[in-house]
Amino acid sequence: MRVTLQSLSSTIQSQLSELTARQAQQQTRIATGQRLLQLSDAPTDIADIVSYRSMIARMQRYSSTLDQALAEQNTAEGALESISSTLSAIQTLGVDALQIANQDKWRTLAVQLRSNIEAIIEAANATHGDIYVFAGTKNTASVLVPSPPETTQRPFELVTTTPTASNPSGLEVRFKGNIEPRTVQTGDASAEQVSTTADKIFGAGGTALFDTLIALYNTLAYNSDGTPRADGQIPSPDQLENVSSLVKQIADASATVNATTAELGIRTNRMTSLQSQLQEDITRQREFLSRLTDTDVAQATMQLQRDQIAYEYSLKVGARLLNLSLFDFLQ
């Protein structure tokens, strides 16, 4: 009799423990939304789950890279628009200088021109984070080491060198960066150029346009013999012809800047489309992963209710069986 009761008790306790564990498991699945709580829950799905998670993580890295690249593109586009606008103002200034009514005001116009040159340099030194966007791959202050007469750790700097007959002001724009394009990985087998190089904007060596602007400044601010121009002094025919030629060169350079801006816009649109495609792919992969890992709440709730009913029934049956006497068994 003792053996029979012990056997019944062990069986009932085992059933109750199993039901309790199953209820706890279903409650956890409902609370967390995760169907798989341990590897043994679905061993045949593990390889697919790992593959989906790895793919999602990789695409998220590419998406984050594109976000940063697009933000840099926006910074570069704003700087190029500023440069284009200032070049337009310089062209107007040059045309005004050729007007008879303004030919005695070249010294004043030269002061305005220098201010515009400095504005272009400021835009050329545009930064995104700690990166100078037009400095190629040599684009942080730590690697932009100045050499006298340079004094700043910025890629473009206006310095004053020894005056010469061809450059009586001694002004010169130095470029400390390089013209190597920077690219970012946007897929397992794809990359996009993220930088706009200085030579695409300012011509050969990244400074040709500045040479033209300084040549115009020198013509407006100095006489043919290199002496500073006095207020009210009338320019010579050669100087008028030189200004006309330089204004045309600046107009050509302005067209180049606008073309570079358009090219940047095309690249930005391509990156934006790629970013949208990546987001769609990430969403789709998450849906596939969700089918393998997420809890079917309705099914889990029904199973929890069934287990609860079985648990309560087992308690009642156990209570009845354990209260049976020897007489009940003999019957």
C-alpha positions as CSV (number, residue, x, y, z in Angstrom):
1,M,0.0,0.0,0.0
2,R,2.9,2.3,0.8
3,V,4.5,1.7,-2.6
4,T,1.2,2.4,-4.4
5,L,0.7,5.7,-2.7
6,Q,4.3,6.7,-3.3
7,S,4.0,5.9,-7.0
8,L,0.8,7.9,-7.3
9,S,2.4,10.8,-5.5
10,S,5.5,10.8,-7.7
11,T,3.4,10.7,-10.9
12,I,1.2,13.5,-9.8
13,Q,4.0,15.7,-8.6
14,S,5.9,15.1,-11.9
15,Q,2.8,16.1,-13.9
16,L,2.3,19.2,-11.8
17,S,5.9,20.2,-12.2
18,E,5.8,19.8,-15.9
19,L,2.6,21.8,-16.2
20,T,4.0,24.5,-14.0
21,A,7.1,24.8,-16.2
22,R,5.0,24.9,-19.4
23,Q,2.8,27.7,-17.9
24,A,5.9,29.7,-17.0
25,Q,7.3,29.2,-20.4
26,Q,4.1,30.4,-22.2
27,Q,3.9,33.4,-19.8
28,T,7.5,34.3,-20.7
29,R,6.8,34.0,-24.4
30,I,3.7,36.2,-24.1
31,A,5.6,38.8,-22.0
32,T,8.7,38.9,-24.2
33,G,7.1,38.3,-27.6
34,Q,9.9,35.7,-28.3
35,R,8.9,32.2,-29.3
36,L,12.4,30.8,-28.9
37,L,13.7,31.0,-25.3
38,Q,16.5,28.5,-25.7
39,L,18.3,26.8,-28.6
40,S,16.5,23.5,-28.0
41,D,13.1,25.2,-28.7
42,A,13.7,25.1,-32.5
43,P,17.1,23.6,-33.4
44,T,16.1,23.3,-37.1
45,D,15.6,27.1,-37.3
46,I,18.8,28.2,-35.7
47,A,20.8,28.4,-38.9
48,D,18.2,30.6,-40.6
49,I,17.8,32.8,-37.5
50,V,21.6,33.4,-37.4
51,S,21.7,34.1,-41.1
52,Y,18.8,36.7,-40.9
53,R,20.3,38.4,-37.9
54,S,23.7,38.6,-39.5
55,M,22.2,40.0,-42.7
56,I,20.2,42.6,-40.8
57,A,23.2,43.8,-38.8
58,R,25.3,44.1,-42.0
59,M,22.6,46.1,-43.8
60,Q,22.2,48.4,-40.7
61,R,25.9,49.2,-40.9
62,Y,25.6,50.1,-44.5
63,S,22.5,52.2,-43.7
64,S,24.4,54.0,-41.0
65,T,27.3,54.7,-43.3
66,L,24.9,56.1,-45.9
67,D,23.3,58.4,-43.3
68,Q,26.7,59.9,-42.5
69,A,27.6,60.1,-46.2
70,L,24.3,61.9,-47.0
71,A,24.8,64.4,-44.1
72,E,28.3,65.1,-45.5
73,Q,26.9,65.6,-49.0
74,N,24.4,68.1,-47.6
75,T,27.3,70.1,-46.0
76,A,29.3,70.0,-49.3
77,E,26.2,71.1,-51.3
78,G,25.6,74.1,-49.0
79,A,29.3,75.1,-49.3
80,L,29.2,74.8,-53.1
81,E,26.1,76.9,-53.3
82,S,27.8,79.6,-51.2
83,I,30.9,79.5,-53.4
84,S,28.7,79.8,-56.5
85,S,26.8,82.7,-55.1
86,T,30.1,84.5,-54.2
87,L,31.5,83.9,-57.6
88,S,28.4,85.4,-59.2
89,A,29.0,88.5,-57.0
90,I,32.6,88.7,-58.1
91,Q,31.6,88.5,-61.8
92,T,29.2,91.4,-61.2
93,L,32.0,93.3,-59.5
94,G,34.3,92.7,-62.4
95,V,31.7,93.8,-64.9
96,D,31.1,96.9,-62.8
97,A,34.8,97.7,-62.8
98,L,34.7,97.9,-66.6
99,Q,32.0,100.5,-66.6
100,I,33.3,104.1,-67.3
101,A,31.5,105.4,-64.2
102,N,33.4,103.0,-62.0
103,Q,36.9,103.0,-63.4
104,D,38.1,105.5,-60.8
105,K,36.8,103.3,-58.0
106,W,39.0,100.2,-58.6
107,R,40.7,100.5,-55.2
108,T,37.3,100.3,-53.4
109,L,36.3,97.4,-55.6
110,A,39.5,95.6,-54.8
111,V,38.7,95.8,-51.1
112,Q,35.3,94.2,-51.8
113,L,36.9,91.6,-53.9
114,R,39.3,90.5,-51.2
115,S,36.4,90.1,-48.8
116,N,34.7,87.9,-51.4
117,I,37.9,85.8,-51.8
118,E,38.0,85.3,-48.0
119,A,34.4,84.2,-48.1
120,I,35.1,81.6,-50.7
121,I,38.0,80.3,-48.7
122,E,35.8,80.0,-45.6
123,A,33.2,78.0,-47.6
124,A,36.1,75.8,-49.0
125,N,37.0,75.0,-45.4
126,A,33.5,73.6,-44.7
127,T,33.5,70.8,-42.1
128,H,31.3,67.8,-41.3
129,G,32.2,66.7,-37.8
130,D,36.0,66.8,-37.7
131,I,36.4,66.3,-41.5
132,Y,37.1,69.0,-44.0
133,V,34.8,68.0,-46.8
134,F,36.9,69.3,-49.7
135,A,40.3,68.2,-48.5
136,G,40.3,64.7,-50.0
137,T,41.7,62.0,-47.8
138,K,44.0,64.4,-45.9
139,N,41.0,66.0,-44.2
140,T,41.6,66.4,-40.4
141,A,43.3,69.2,-38.5
142,S,45.8,66.7,-37.1
143,V,47.3,66.0,-40.5
144,L,47.1,69.5,-41.9
145,V,50.4,70.8,-40.7
146,P,51.2,74.4,-41.7
147,S,54.5,75.5,-43.2
148,P,55.5,79.2,-43.0
149,P,53.9,81.5,-43.9
150,E,50.9,79.2,-43.3
151,T,49.6,79.4,-39.7
152,T,46.4,77.4,-39.6
153,Q,45.5,73.7,-39.7
154,R,42.8,74.2,-42.3
155,P,43.1,72.9,-45.9
156,F,42.7,76.3,-47.6
157,E,44.6,79.4,-46.3
158,L,45.2,82.8,-47.7
159,V,48.8,83.8,-47.0
160,T,51.1,86.7,-47.9
161,T,54.3,85.9,-49.6
162,T,57.1,88.1,-51.0
163,P,55.6,90.5,-53.6
164,T,56.7,90.1,-57.2
165,A,56.1,91.9,-60.4
166,S,53.3,89.4,-61.4
167,N,51.9,89.3,-57.9
168,P,52.4,92.8,-56.3
169,S,50.1,91.9,-53.3
170,G,52.0,88.7,-52.5
171,L,48.7,87.0,-51.8
172,E,48.5,83.3,-52.4
173,V,46.1,80.6,-51.4
174,R,47.7,77.4,-50.1
175,F,46.0,74.0,-50.2
176,K,47.3,71.5,-47.6
177,G,44.9,68.7,-48.4
178,N,45.0,66.4,-51.4
179,I,42.7,65.5,-54.3
180,E,42.3,61.8,-53.5
181,P,38.5,60.9,-53.5
182,R,37.0,59.2,-50.4
183,T,34.6,56.3,-50.8
184,V,32.3,54.4,-48.4
185,Q,31.1,50.8,-48.5
186,T,27.4,50.8,-49.3
187,G,27.0,47.0,-49.9
188,D,28.8,43.7,-49.9
189,A,30.2,44.5,-53.4
190,S,29.5,48.2,-53.9
191,A,31.0,51.5,-52.8
192,E,30.1,55.2,-53.4
193,Q,32.4,58.3,-53.6
194,V,31.5,60.5,-50.8
195,S,33.9,63.4,-51.3
196,T,34.1,66.2,-53.8
197,T,37.7,66.9,-54.5
198,A,39.2,70.4,-54.6
199,D,40.4,70.2,-58.2
200,K,36.8,69.5,-59.4
201,I,35.8,72.8,-57.8
202,F,38.8,75.1,-58.0
203,G,40.8,73.6,-60.9
204,A,44.3,72.3,-61.1
205,G,45.9,71.6,-57.8
206,G,42.8,72.8,-56.0
207,T,43.9,76.5,-56.3
208,A,43.7,77.6,-59.9
209,L,40.5,79.6,-59.4
210,F,42.1,81.4,-56.5
211,D,45.1,82.3,-58.7
212,T,42.6,83.9,-61.1
213,L,40.8,85.8,-58.3
214,I,44.1,87.1,-56.9
215,A,45.1,88.2,-60.4
216,L,41.9,90.2,-60.6
217,Y,42.6,91.6,-57.1
218,N,46.1,92.7,-58.1
219,T,44.8,94.4,-61.3
220,L,42.2,96.3,-59.4
221,A,44.5,97.2,-56.4
222,Y,47.8,98.0,-58.1
223,N,49.2,99.9,-61.1
224,S,51.1,98.3,-63.9
225,D,54.4,99.1,-62.2
226,G,53.3,97.3,-59.0
227,T,52.6,100.4,-56.9
228,P,49.3,100.6,-55.0
229,R,46.5,102.3,-56.9
230,A,45.4,105.6,-55.6
231,D,41.8,106.7,-55.2
232,G,40.4,108.2,-58.4
233,Q,43.2,106.8,-60.5
234,I,42.1,105.7,-64.0
235,P,43.3,102.2,-65.3
236,S,45.2,101.8,-68.5
237,P,43.8,100.1,-71.6
238,D,45.9,97.0,-70.9
239,Q,44.5,96.7,-67.4
240,L,40.9,97.0,-68.7
241,E,41.6,94.3,-71.2
242,N,43.1,92.1,-68.4
243,V,40.1,92.6,-66.2
244,S,37.8,91.6,-69.1
245,S,39.8,88.4,-69.7
246,L,39.8,87.5,-66.0
247,V,36.1,88.1,-65.6
248,K,35.5,85.6,-68.5
249,Q,37.8,83.0,-66.7
250,I,35.8,83.5,-63.5
251,A,32.6,82.9,-65.4
252,D,34.0,79.7,-66.8
253,A,35.1,78.7,-63.3
254,S,31.6,79.5,-62.0
255,A,30.1,77.2,-64.6
256,T,32.5,74.4,-63.4
257,V,31.4,74.9,-59.8
258,N,27.7,74.7,-60.9
259,A,28.4,71.5,-62.8
260,T,30.2,70.0,-59.8
261,T,27.2,70.9,-57.6
262,A,24.9,69.2,-60.1
263,E,27.1,66.1,-60.1
264,L,27.0,66.1,-56.3
265,G,23.2,66.3,-56.5
266,I,23.1,63.2,-58.7
267,R,25.3,61.3,-56.3
268,T,23.1,62.4,-53.4
269,N,20.0,61.2,-55.2
270,R,21.6,57.9,-55.9
271,M,22.6,57.4,-52.2
272,T,19.1,58.4,-51.1
273,S,17.6,55.8,-53.4
274,L,20.1,53.2,-52.1
275,Q,19.2,54.1,-48.5
276,S,15.5,53.7,-49.2
277,Q,16.2,50.3,-50.7
278,L,18.3,49.2,-47.8
279,Q,15.5,50.2,-45.3
280,E,13.0,48.2,-47.3
281,D,15.4,45.2,-47.3
282,I,15.9,45.5,-43.6
283,T,12.2,45.6,-43.0
284,R,11.7,42.5,-45.2
285,Q,14.5,40.6,-43.4
286,R,13.0,41.5,-40.0
287,E,9.7,40.1,-41.2
288,F,11.3,36.8,-42.1
289,L,13.1,36.7,-38.8
290,S,9.9,37.6,-36.9
291,R,8.1,34.5,-38.4
292,L,10.8,32.3,-36.9
293,T,11.3,34.0,-33.5
294,D,8.2,35.9,-32.5
295,T,5.4,34.5,-30.3
296,D,2.0,33.7,-31.8
297,V,0.3,35.4,-28.9
298,A,-3.2,33.9,-29.6
299,Q,-1.8,30.4,-29.8
300,A,0.4,30.9,-26.7
301,T,-2.5,32.3,-24.7
302,M,-4.7,29.3,-25.7
303,Q,-1.9,26.9,-24.7
304,L,-1.5,28.7,-21.4
305,Q,-5.3,28.3,-20.7
306,R,-5.2,24.6,-21.6
307,D,-2.2,24.0,-19.3
308,Q,-4.0,25.9,-16.5
309,I,-7.0,23.7,-16.9
310,A,-4.9,20.5,-16.9
311,Y,-3.0,21.8,-13.8
312,E,-6.2,22.4,-11.9
313,Y,-7.6,19.0,-13.0
314,S,-4.4,17.3,-11.9
315,L,-4.7,18.9,-8.5
316,K,-8.2,17.6,-8.0
317,V,-7.4,14.1,-9.2
318,G,-4.3,14.0,-7.0
319,A,-6.2,15.1,-4.0
320,R,-8.8,12.5,-4.5
321,L,-6.4,9.6,-5.2
322,L,-4.2,10.4,-2.3
323,N,-7.2,10.3,0.1
324,L,-8.2,6.7,-0.9
325,S,-8.1,4.0,1.8
326,L,-7.2,0.3,1.7
327,F,-10.8,-0.5,1.6
328,D,-11.2,1.6,-1.6
329,F,-8.5,-0.3,-3.3
330,L,-9.9,-3.7,-2.2
331,Q,-13.2,-2.8,-3.8
